[in-house]
Amino acid sequence: MSIRTLQQLIPARQVSDGAGVKIKRSLGLSQQLRLDPFLMLDCFGSDEASDYIAGFPAHPHRGFETVTYMLHGHMLHQDHMGNKGHLKSGGVQWMTAGRGIIHSEMPQQESGLMQGFQLWLNLPAAEKMKAAAYVDIAPELIPHAALPDGGEVKVIAGRFQTAGLKLDGAIRGLSTDPQFYDLHLLAGQSIAVQLPTEHNALLYVYEGSVELPAGPQPATIGLHHAAVLGQGDEVHVTALVDTKVIVLAGKPIGEPIAQYGPFVMNTPDEIEQAIRDYQAGKLTGDQPLQAIQI
């Protein structure tokens, strides 16, 4: 096995999105801070209602997928087809915008903690104009298991593998073969997680801190930092304190990216077409949403 080492450290920066929701963004802060096929990674978390209560009113998307993982709280998804989905603590919404979707994500609580992640996952050119789809995955449907040396893992997508444990996730079979794990580690615990060799990969620490291989000496990855990994078969992670970390990996698409806000295509001409379609009310087409098979 070849071990992946730290290649780049991206500290998350506070920004606002939607109608003023405060979030911490790492991937997606600039066009240079992407990791094919991942376009953006946001972490939101606050027990101050003013930080999230305005939510994300109706807005369009085209050309990619959004994955929302709700750690704590309650949001309501509604879209132009009349679909509604309640995203509650521990649940996931996996949405494929495809040729177009117009949706809103609004808090269903007036106080208390709201915390989670939203990931933007690119689609290859051949899939950018397919029919929109989404699925809500209830917390009890997300595979999870105790780790051999303590702690636990939740497998949202892909196949998790470490010594003594293999676990398939809730989502599999997509063209970018995304891997999405939520690792909860105990202080001092080390784990070697296998990842597909051809995938790009990163970790995001949302509680605690970890050490990663980084040459002669290990590197410490602190709270709200994304660690982009080099190539290899597995990543070795050591928790310095009780720690929670997201692990992401995906097969790179290797195509040009043109982005304008919520539209992600391959060329400027396609972006201009998306804008024209949205302005003319033709962004979404006439096809109904189709559920992703899980």
C-alpha positions in Angstrom: 0.0 0.0 0.0 1.2 3.5 -0.8 0.2 6.2 1.8 -1.4 9.4 0.7 0.3 12.5 2.2 -0.8 16.1 2.7 -0.5 18.2 -0.4 -2.4 21.3 0.4 -4.1 22.8 3.4 -7.2 25.0 2.9 -8.5 26.9 5.9 -12.2 27.5 5.7 -13.3 31.1 5.5 -16.6 32.5 6.7 -18.8 33.7 3.9 -22.6 34.2 3.6 -24.9 32.6 1.0 -28.6 32.3 0.3 -30.4 35.0 2.2 -27.5 35.7 4.5 -26.7 32.2 6.0 -23.3 32.2 7.6 -21.2 29.3 6.4 -17.5 28.2 6.4 -16.3 27.5 2.9 -13.1 25.7 2.0 -13.3 24.2 -1.5 -14.8 26.7 -3.9 -13.4 29.9 -2.4 -11.8 30.4 -5.8 -11.6 28.5 -9.1 -8.1 27.4 -8.0 -9.5 25.9 -4.8 -11.4 23.0 -6.4 -10.6 19.3 -6.4 -12.0 17.5 -9.4 -14.8 16.3 -9.3 -15.6 18.4 -6.2 -16.5 22.0 -6.8 -17.4 23.4 -3.3 -17.6 22.3 0.3 -19.5 24.4 2.8 -19.8 23.7 6.5 -22.6 25.5 8.4 -23.0 25.4 12.1 -24.6 27.8 14.6 -27.0 27.9 17.5 -27.7 31.6 16.8 -30.9 31.7 14.7 -29.9 34.9 13.0 -27.0 33.0 11.4 -29.4 30.6 9.5 -33.0 31.6 9.8 -33.3 33.4 6.4 -32.4 30.1 4.7 -32.0 29.6 1.0 -35.1 30.9 -0.9 -35.9 29.6 -4.4 -32.8 29.5 -6.7 -31.8 27.5 -9.8 -29.0 25.0 -10.5 -27.8 23.3 -13.7 -25.0 20.9 -14.5 -23.9 19.3 -11.1 -25.1 17.6 -7.9 -25.6 18.9 -4.4 -25.2 16.7 -1.4 -26.5 18.1 2.0 -25.6 16.2 5.1 -27.5 17.5 8.1 -25.7 16.9 11.4 -28.2 18.8 13.6 -31.4 20.7 12.7 -34.3 20.6 10.3 -34.6 22.0 6.8 -37.3 21.7 4.2 -36.5 21.2 0.5 -39.2 22.3 -2.0 -38.7 22.3 -5.8 -40.5 23.5 -9.0 -42.0 20.0 -9.5 -43.9 20.2 -6.2 -41.6 17.8 -4.3 -41.0 18.3 -0.6 -38.4 16.7 1.5 -37.7 17.1 5.2 -34.0 17.0 6.0 -33.5 16.3 9.7 -30.5 15.5 12.1 -28.4 12.7 10.6 -30.1 12.7 7.2 -28.8 13.3 3.7 -30.3 14.8 0.6 -28.6 13.9 -2.7 -29.8 16.1 -5.5 -28.9 15.9 -9.2 -29.6 19.3 -10.8 -29.0 17.9 -14.3 -30.5 20.2 -17.0 -32.1 22.3 -14.3 -33.9 22.5 -11.0 -35.4 25.4 -9.0 -35.6 24.7 -5.3 -35.5 26.2 -1.9 -34.0 25.1 1.4 -35.6 26.7 4.4 -35.1 26.2 8.2 -38.0 24.5 10.0 -36.7 25.7 13.4 -36.6 29.1 15.1 -33.9 28.3 17.6 -31.3 25.8 18.5 -28.3 24.3 16.7 -28.2 23.9 12.9 -25.1 22.2 11.6 -24.1 20.3 8.5 -22.4 20.2 5.2 -23.2 21.0 1.6 -21.0 19.5 -1.1 -21.1 20.4 -4.8 -20.2 17.5 -7.0 -19.5 18.0 -10.7 -21.1 16.0 -13.5 -19.4 15.0 -16.8 -20.5 16.7 -20.0 -22.6 13.6 -21.0 -24.7 13.9 -17.9 -25.1 17.7 -17.4 -28.4 17.9 -19.3 -30.1 14.7 -17.9 -33.3 15.0 -16.0 -33.1 16.3 -12.5 -33.4 13.9 -9.6 -33.2 13.8 -5.8 -33.5 11.4 -2.9 -33.8 12.0 0.8 -31.9 9.5 2.9 -33.2 9.1 6.4 -30.6 8.7 9.2 -31.6 5.1 9.9 -30.8 4.3 6.2 -27.2 5.5 6.3 -24.9 2.5 7.0 -22.8 2.9 10.1 -20.5 0.7 12.2 -18.2 0.7 15.1 -14.5 0.9 14.1 -12.2 -2.0 15.1 -10.3 0.2 17.6 -13.1 2.4 18.8 -15.1 5.2 17.4 -17.5 4.8 14.5 -18.0 5.5 10.8 -21.1 6.6 8.7 -20.8 5.8 5.0 -22.9 8.2 3.0 -21.5 7.1 -0.4 -19.0 4.6 -1.8 -17.4 1.7 0.0 -15.5 2.2 3.3 -12.6 -0.2 3.9 -10.2 -0.5 6.7 -8.5 -3.5 8.4 -11.3 -5.7 9.7 -14.2 -3.7 8.2 -15.9 -3.2 4.9 -19.1 -1.2 4.6 -21.1 -0.1 1.6 -22.7 3.3 1.7 -26.2 4.6 0.9 -25.2 5.9 -2.5 -23.2 3.9 -5.0 -22.8 3.5 -8.8 -22.5 7.1 -9.9 -20.0 8.0 -12.7 -17.6 9.9 -10.4 -17.8 7.0 -7.8 -17.9 9.4 -4.9 -16.7 8.3 -1.5 -18.2 10.2 1.5 -17.4 9.0 5.1 -18.0 10.6 8.5 -15.4 9.4 10.9 -15.7 9.7 14.7 -12.4 8.9 16.3 -11.2 8.7 19.9 -8.3 10.6 21.2 -5.1 8.9 20.2 -6.8 6.5 17.8 -5.1 5.8 14.4 -6.8 4.4 11.4 -5.8 3.5 7.8 -8.6 4.1 5.3 -8.3 2.6 1.8 -9.3 4.8 -1.0 -9.5 4.1 -4.8 -6.0 4.9 -6.2 -7.3 6.9 -9.2 -9.5 9.2 -7.0 -8.7 12.7 -5.8 -9.3 12.9 -2.0 -9.4 15.3 1.0 -10.3 15.4 4.6 -12.3 18.1 6.5 -12.0 18.3 10.3 -15.2 19.6 11.9 -14.4 18.7 15.5 -11.0 18.2 17.1 -7.8 17.8 15.2 -5.8 15.0 13.5 -2.3 14.2 12.3 -1.6 13.2 8.6 1.6 12.0 6.9 3.4 14.9 5.3 6.9 14.0 4.6 9.6 13.6 7.3 7.2 14.9 10.0 3.4 14.5 10.3 1.2 17.6 9.9 -1.5 18.7 12.3 -4.8 19.4 10.7 -6.9 21.7 12.9 -10.6 22.6 13.2 -12.3 23.7 9.9 -9.4 23.0 7.6 -9.6 20.9 4.4 -6.6 18.7 3.8 -6.0 17.8 0.1 -4.2 14.5 -0.2 -1.7 13.2 -2.7 -2.1 10.0 -4.6 -1.9 6.6 -3.0 -4.0 3.6 -1.9 -4.8 4.7 1.7 -4.7 7.5 4.1 -3.5 7.2 7.7 -5.3 9.4 10.2 -4.4 9.9 13.9 -6.8 11.8 16.2 -5.1 14.1 18.6 -8.3 14.5 20.7 -11.8 13.1 20.2 -12.3 14.1 16.6 -14.9 14.1 13.8 -13.7 14.3 10.2 -15.3 14.1 6.8 -13.4 12.0 4.2 -14.2 12.7 0.5 -12.8 11.0 -2.6 -14.0 11.0 -6.2 -12.9 10.0 -9.7 -11.7 13.1 -11.6 -13.7 14.1 -14.7 -10.8 15.9 -16.4 -13.1 18.3 -18.4 -13.0 22.1 -18.6 -15.3 23.9 -16.2 -17.3 27.1 -16.8 -19.2 28.4 -13.9 -21.6 31.3 -13.3 -23.0 31.2 -9.8 -25.4 28.2 -9.7 -24.7 27.0 -13.2 -21.7 24.7 -13.9 -21.1 23.7 -17.5 -18.1 23.1 -19.8 -18.1 26.2 -22.0 -19.0 29.9 -21.7 -21.6 29.4 -24.5 -23.3 26.7 -22.4 -23.4 29.1 -19.4 -25.0 31.8 -21.6 -27.6 29.2 -22.7 -28.4 28.3 -19.1 -28.9 32.0 -18.3 -31.2 32.4 -21.3 -33.1 29.3 -20.5 -33.6 30.5 -16.9 -34.8 33.9 -18.0 -37.2 32.3 -20.5 -38.5 29.8 -17.9 -37.0 26.9 -19.9 -34.2 25.9 -17.5 -35.9 22.8 -16.2 -37.5 21.3 -19.2 -40.7 19.2 -19.1 -39.4 15.9 -17.6 -40.5 15.0 -14.1 -37.9 14.3 -11.4 -36.6 10.7 -11.2 -35.5 9.1 -8.0 -31.9 8.1 -7.7 -31.7 4.3 -7.0 -30.1 3.4 -3.7 
